[in-house]
């Protein structure tokens, strides 16, 4: 059941279906469903899911840092403009 929990948790976290998860990690949806019905997914599939989650987290972090950087740039530019006047 640990594997099923990993798949369900990952789908919930990413806001995708099991079919979409399978496609994103490069396995056929039927293969993932078959593995889950047997109660065991391969270590490769497990690592692929973990890597996908890490990629999504890093992408989100990068987006946040980009937004923060733009905000800081705007603040600095506004302060420079204020000081010129």
C-alpha positions, -999 to 999 in steps of 0.1 A, spaced: 0 0 0 30 23 4 33 25 -34 -3 33 -38 0 60 -12 30 74 -30 11 76 -63 -20 90 -47 0 116 -27 20 126 -57 -11 130 -79 -28 151 -52 3 172 -47 7 178 -84 -30 182 -92 -29 155 -119 -45 121 -125 -27 87 -123 -28 86 -161 -10 120 -163 15 109 -137 23 78 -156 28 99 -188 50 124 -170 73 97 -157 74 79 -190 55 48 -183 23 35 -198 -8 43 -176 -17 6 -179 17 -4 -166 14 19 -135 -22 6 -128 -10 -30 -132 18 -24 -107 -5 -8 -82 -30 -36 -85 -2 -60 -77 7 -38 -47 43 -31 -59 58 -5 -82 94 -8 -94 122 11 -77 127 29 -111 91 41 -111 94 52 -74 125 72 -82 109 87 -112 80 99 -91 103 113 -65 124 131 -91 92 145 -107 81 159 -73 116 174 -68 116 190 -102 82 205 -96 93 219 -62 125 234 -77 105 249 -106 81 265 -80 111 278 -60 127 293 -91 95 310 -100 92 325 -65 129 337 -66 123 352 -101 93 371 -87 113 382 -57 141 394 -79 118 414 -101 102 430 -70 136 439 -56 147 454 -90 115 475 -91 120 487 -55 156 497 -63 146 514 -95 118 533 -78 142 545 -51 167 556 -77 140 575 -95 128 591 -63 163 602 -54 168 618 -88 137 641 -83 
